[in-house]
Amino acid sequence: MHYKISKRLIFLQIFLIFIFPVFLLYFKILPLDWRILVLALSALFIYGIIHHEKWSHREMGVRHDNIKKSLPYYLFFTTLGVAFLFLIDYKVRMPDIDTVRFFVKTWLLFLPISFFQEFAFRSFLIPRLKLLFNNQYLIVLVNAILFTFIHIIYPNLGIGIPLAFISGLFFAWIYLRYPNLLLVFISHAILNLTAVLLGFFHI
């Protein structure tokens, strides 16, 4: 990244991308049906910033040099997360879903959403937070809080919010240690699809 940016502008970008749109959706200033569109527009806005500042692929986490080193950690976290979701489902007994609609929405919505969220919250936001904070724990916490905040527009908040916060902590920590957009996207997609298949949330 060769572009100098002030901390004030970073805070403004974070507000406009990660906080303001959620308020508009949560208070129904914008219809909830627009949430996919809002997410896509936010991703385009982020891409515009990255393009303007001339980020390298490495800075965006688009890497292949660390896949072998990073894969065991992502695999372990993903497996643990899937097992945890099945355990919660066993205890709580979430309602069944319409299987046909699930597979349609999987390809049309959930996979793109997983990618957009990782592109926004890990690929873009973590480097931004590094410019604001020197403390890695604070970077992970703020990232997880903002990641959790976006989930207030989804149903099943009693289960969805704690799950989003816990997964947000792990996603932020593992990406901070082993930045790889492809691996974190695959991990997020697997956990998202498992959660949806088990009935934890829907769109």
Secondary structure, DSSP 4 states (H G I P E B T S, - for coil): ------HHHHHHHHIIIIIHHHHHHHTTSS-GGGHHHHHHHHHHHHHHHHHHHT--TTTTT--STTHHHHHHHHHHHHHHHHHHHHHHHHHH-PPP--HHHHHHHIIIIIHHHHHHHHIIIIIIHHHHHHHH-S-HHHHHHHHHHHHHHGGGGSS-HHHHHHHHHHHHHHHHHHHHHS--HHHHHHHHHHHHHHHHHTTS---
